[in-house]
Amino acid sequence: MKTRTVLVMVTIFLLAVAGFAQTYQTGKIVSITKHEAQAKPGHTDAPAKTSVDDYDVTISSGGTVYTTIYHHPGELEPAWSEGKEVQVHVAGKVLHVKKANGKPESLRIVKRKPEGS
């Protein structure tokens, strides 16, 4: 009886872990464009200093080209540059991209189109 209970518990645990596991695939960074800082109305012409920069990051993966918006403080991940391969996972309107340290960054998908169109 104990062996069967343990076997059932282990099976449930493994199924739960498999259900939460995200499958990553290889993607290629097509382009990265930093947004220019915008001056706020009624203030000086100098760009407003912000602690977060916005980037358009376009990544091709699995026959689809994803255009994303990435809000990031400071400089981008050093390993991210045009032409580089990255590990990506699509989840609805979010593209998760693994950084060099293995941790994912979430980029909001604003456009998707078939590759080559």
Backbone as a ProteinNet text record, in pm:
[ID]
protein_1_A
[PRIMARY]
MKTRTVLVMVTIFLLAVAGFAQTYQTGKIVSITKHEAQAKPGHTDAPAKTSVDDYDVTISSGGTVYTTIYHHPGELEPAWSEGKEVQVHVAGKVLHVKKANGKPESLRIVKRKPEGS
[TERTIARY]
81.8	0	86.8	192.3	279.5	350.9	395.2	466.9	377.1	253.8	159.3	131.1	114.9	90.9	209.9	330.2	451.2	461.1	431.2	436.1	336.8	216.2	114.8	161	216.7	264.5	377	470.1	580.9	528.6	435	376.7	307.1	230.2	160.6	262.2	367.9	471.6	537.5	573.4	639	547.4	418.8	324.2	309.7	308.8	298.5	421.4	539.1	663.3	664.7	625	622.6	523.4	413.5	313.5	362.7	450.4	501.2	626.8	689.1	812.2	781.6	863.7	846.7	943	894.4	977.1	1035.2	1164.5	1232.8	1280.4	1286.5	1340.2	1437.2	1515	1615.3	1551	1589.3	1546.2	1668.7	1650.9	1761.5	1717.7	1800.4	1769.3	1789	1680.5	1682.7	1725.7	1668.8	1705.2	1673.7	1747.9	1724.8	1732.7	1625	1620.9	1580.8	1665.9	1635.8	1546.2	1440.1	1352	1423.6	1401.3	1457.1	1377.6	1446.3	1377.3	1290.4	1170.1	1076	1070.4	1071.2	1055.3	908.8	884.7	747	694.9	566.2	509	515.1	544.3	546.9	678	772.9	903	1008.8	1132.7	1240.3	1247.5	1329	1348	1442	1506.9	1599.2	1520.2	1571.2	1501	1489.5	1377.1	1355	1444	1502.8	1584.5	1492.4	1507.6	1428.5	1522.2	1476.1	1558.4	1533.8	1433.5	1399.8	1401.3	1469.2	1472.2	1379.1	1325.2	1239.3	1314.4	1300.2	1363.6	1261	1270.4	1199.9	1298.7	1262.2	1348.2	1271.1	1325.9	1262.6	1340	1266.4	1327.4	1252.2	1327.3	1270.5	1286.7	1175.7	1181.4	1065.6	1093.5	989.1	904.1	963.4	890.4	808.4	822.1	749.2	847.4	819.8	899.8	816.8	873.2	806	869.5	787.1	833.7	784.8	877.8	845.3	887.8	830	872.5	938	1055.8	1128	1156.9	1105.4	1132.3	1245.5	1357.5	1474.7	1554.7	1593.1	1679.6	1823.5	1882.8	2022.9	2044.8	2164.5	2204	2137.6	2123.5	2067.3	2163.4	2109.7	2189.5	2305.7	2430.9	2545.9	2544	2486.6	2484.2	2378.6	2291.2	2186.3	2238.3	2252.6	2287.6	2232.5	2220.8	2165.1	2244.6	2171.2	2232.7	2261.8	2251.8	2280.4	2161.7	2190.8	2086.5	2055.3	1926.3	1880.2	1774.8	1751.7	1648	1520.5	1408.7	1283.5	1168.7	1067.4	944.9	828.7	731.3	615	503.3	446.1	333.4	231.3	137.6	35.9	97.2	87.9	140.2	276.7	346	476.9	579.2	696.1	808	911.9	935.4	1035.6	1168.4	1270.1	1402.6	1502.4	1576.3	1675.3	1796.9	1841.2	1964	2082.1	2202.6	2323	2329.3	2270.6	2273.5	2162	2081.3	1975.3	1840.6	1836.8	1710.2	1635.6	1502.8	1426.8	1389.8	1383.3	1330.9	1201.5	1101.6	971.7	960.2	933.9	916.9	774.5	705.6	566.6	564.6	491.5	479.1	377.5	418.7	328.3	290.4	367.3	338.5	402.1	330.5	387.4	349.8	444.4	417.2	498.1	450.1	525.7	660.8	761.2	895.5	895.2	963	972.9	862.8	770	663.9	685.3
-119.5	0	126.8	126.8	244.3	266.6	159.7	171.4	232.5	188.7	241.9	390.1	429.4	569.6	655.5	607.9	681.4	692.9	586.3	588.2	689.1	692.9	788.6	931.1	955.7	1089.8	1136.2	1046.3	1080	1109.2	1031.8	1053	1188.4	1223	1352.4	1466.4	1451.3	1553.8	1573.6	1464.6	1473.9	1535.4	1502.3	1563	1712.1	1751.4	1894	1969.5	1914	1978.1	1990	1885.5	1888.6	1992.3	2010.3	2108.5	2251.2	2276.4	2411.2	2440.7	2339.1	2358	2433.4	2532.9	2609.1	2554.9	2541.5	2492.4	2611.8	2622	2730.5	2679.3	2770.2	2737.2	2847.3	2820.6	2917	3026.4	3147.3	3263.4	3344.5	3433.5	3518.2	3663.4	3746.2	3888.7	3953.6	4009.5	4073.4	4219.2	4289.1	4429.4	4473.4	4574.7	4638.8	4789.1	4859.4	5003.8	5068.9	5158.4	5230.3	5348.9	5366.2	5480.8	5606.2	5714.9	5843	5897.1	5961.1	6022.6	6137.4	6146.3	6250.5	6361.1	6486.5	6599.1	6608.5	6640.3	6653.3	6792	6801.2	6931.4	7027.8	7154.9	7257.4	7262.5	7183.8	7183	7225.1	7212.2	7252	7156.3	7194.2	7108.9	6992.1	6995.3	6886.3	6757.9	6645.2	6518.4	6490	6434.8	6399.7	6282.4	6290.3	6178.2	6074.4	5952.4	5843.5	5732.7	5653.1	5543.2	5417.5	5423	5307.4	5348.9	5269.6	5295.6	5197.8	5238.8	5152.7	5113.8	4987.7	4934.2	4857.5	4866.7	4776.2	4663.8	4542	4426.5	4332.6	4305.6	4215.8	4085.6	3974.2	3842.1	3746.8	3668.8	3568.5	3431.2	3355.9	3222.1	3138	3015.4	2921.7	2968	3041.5	3087.3	3214.1	3274.9	3397.9	3504.8	3630.7	3744.5	3821.5	3835.8	3903.5	4040.5	4144.4	4276.5	4300.2	4335.3	4350.1	4486.7	4524.4	4643.8	4593.1	4645.8	4604.4	4728.4	4732.2	4841.1	4793.1	4865.3	4816.9	4932	4918.6	5021.9	5004.5	5109.9	5105.3	5036	4980.9	4916.2	4779.4	4736	4604.6	4493.6	4373.1	4253.3	4254.3	4246.3	4253.1	4148	4030.2	3923.1	3948.1	4047.3	4076.1	4176.2	4131.8	4221.4	4161.1	4243.3	4198	4079.2	3976.6	3857.8	3747.9	3779.2	3679.4	3586.1	3461.1	3364.6	3371.6	3359.4	3359.9	3250.7	3209	3111.6	3187.5	3153.2	3225.3	3128.9	3182.7	3108.3	3206.1	3172.4	3257.3	3212	3307.7	3280.1	3391.7	3369.2	3471.5	3594.6	3708.8	3835	3870.1	3768.7	3791.3	3695.7	3749.8	3669.8	3668.2	3549.9	3534.9	3503.5	3581.9	3564.6	3537.9	3427.7	3395.4	3485.1	3537	3615	3518.7	3571.5	3488.8	3410	3465.7	3396.4	3291.8	3275	3174.8	3224.7	3345.1	3400	3463	3446	3502.8	3649.2	3722.5	3859.5	3853.8	3928.3	3930	4052.8	4030.9	4138.7	4131.8	4244.4	4249	4246.1	4149.2	4136.7	4238.8	4324.3	4423.3	4389.1	4298.5	4260.8	4125.5	4042.8	3916.5	3898.7	3848.1	3822.6	3701	3632.8	3518.4	3563.6	3482.2	3514.8	3520.9	3621.7	3637.3	3722.2	3770.9	3855.1	4000.7
0	0	0	84.6	92	-40.7	-103.1	-230.1	-336.3	-338.4	-437.5	-412.4	-288.7	-254	-294.2	-265.2	-301.9	-453.3	-524.3	-670.4	-727	-673.5	-717.9	-689.3	-571.5	-535.2	-628.1	-657.3	-746.2	-886.7	-934.5	-1067.2	-1073.9	-973.5	-969.8	-969.3	-890.4	-884.2	-1020.2	-1085.8	-1216.6	-1321.9	-1318.3	-1411.6	-1386.6	-1260.7	-1226.6	-1275.1	-1253.6	-1298.3	-1450	-1520	-1666.8	-1717.4	-1647.3	-1688.1	-1674.3	-1577.8	-1555.9	-1635.9	-1689.8	-1766.5	-1895.6	-1925.2	-2048	-2152.4	-2273.7	-2382.1	-2457.6	-2457.1	-2528.1	-2663	-2759.2	-2890.1	-2930.9	-3030.7	-3075.9	-3159	-3130.5	-3207.7	-3246.6	-3341.9	-3387.3	-3377.9	-3315.9	-3304.4	-3441.3	-3494.4	-3625.4	-3612	-3513.3	-3493	-3351.3	-3306.3	-3177.4	-3200.8	-3163.8	-3181.7	-3050.6	-3001.7	-2878	-2910.2	-2830.9	-2848.7	-2800.8	-2869.7	-2829	-2711.2	-2617.5	-2503.7	-2554.1	-2502	-2543.3	-2438.4	-2484.2	-2392.5	-2352.5	-2226.3	-2178.4	-2213.3	-2254	-2288.6	-2170.9	-2201.2	-2097.7	-2022.2	-2062.5	-1996.1	-2096.8	-2060.3	-2150.1	-2269.5	-2367.3	-2484.5	-2456.5	-2342.2	-2308.4	-2284.9	-2334.2	-2310.6	-2161.2	-2124	-1983.9	-1946.6	-1828.7	-1782.2	-1722.5	-1769.1	-1714.5	-1669.7	-1577.5	-1530.4	-1613	-1701.9	-1785	-1931.7	-2013.3	-2157.3	-2226.8	-2341.7	-2422.7	-2549.5	-2586.1	-2706	-2787.8	-2920.7	-3010.1	-3037.7	-3001.7	-3026.5	-3118.3	-3236.4	-3332.9	-3335.1	-3313.5	-3305.8	-3397.9	-3474.9	-3564.6	-3499.1	-3493.1	-3434.4	-3485.1	-3522.2	-3562	-3678.7	-3773.6	-3891.1	-3868.9	-3751.4	-3720.1	-3676	-3715.8	-3673.2	-3570.2	-3450	-3340.2	-3318.5	-3317.1	-3280.3	-3138.1	-3050.7	-2909.6	-2858	-2744.8	-2671.6	-2543.5	-2514.1	-2394.8	-2312	-2190.8	-2096.1	-2006.5	-2009.7	-1937.9	-1878.7	-1752.3	-1693.4	-1742.3	-1790.4	-1832.2	-1964.7	-1977.9	-2102.8	-2117.4	-2242.1	-2270.3	-2230.2	-2224.7	-2201.3	-2301.4	-2254.5	-2346	-2457.1	-2429.1	-2530	-2637.7	-2616.9	-2714.5	-2816.7	-2939.7	-3049	-3177	-3278.8	-3405.2	-3458.8	-3503.1	-3559.2	-3457.7	-3328.8	-3225.3	-3204.7	-3168.4	-3135.9	-2987.2	-2954.1	-2815.9	-2799.9	-2678.3	-2648.1	-2613.6	-2681.4	-2662.7	-2634.7	-2567.6	-2539.1	-2553.3	-2638.5	-2660.1	-2566.7	-2494.9	-2405.1	-2423.8	-2515.7	-2542.8	-2607	-2537.8	-2590.8	-2533.6	-2479.8	-2419.3	-2480.5	-2511.5	-2559.8	-2447.8	-2391.6	-2286.2	-2354.2	-2323.1	-2383	-2270.4	-2281.2	-2178.4	-2192.6	-2079.2	-2074.1	-2062.3	-2067.6	-2059.6	-1928.9	-1821.3	-1692.2	-1679.2	-1785.4	-1785.9	-1738.3	-1681.1	-1634.3	-1751.8	-1757.2	-1869.1	-1847.6	-1955.9	-1958.7	-2037.6	-1994.9	-2062.2	-2150.4	-2278.8	-2375.6	-2429.1	-2429.4	-2477.6	-2630.1	-2686.5	-2831.8	-2882	-2977	-3034.2	-3178.3	-3239.7	-3378.3	-3405.8	-3482.9	-3530.7	-3676.6	-3754	-3895.9	-3938.3	-4041	-4092.3	-4144.9	-4123	-4170.9	-4323.2	-4376.7	-4522	-4582.3	-4502.5	-4560.5	-4528.2
[MASK]
+++++++++++++++++++++++++++++++++++++++++++++++++++++++++++++++++++++++++++++++++++++++++++++++++++++++++++++++++++++

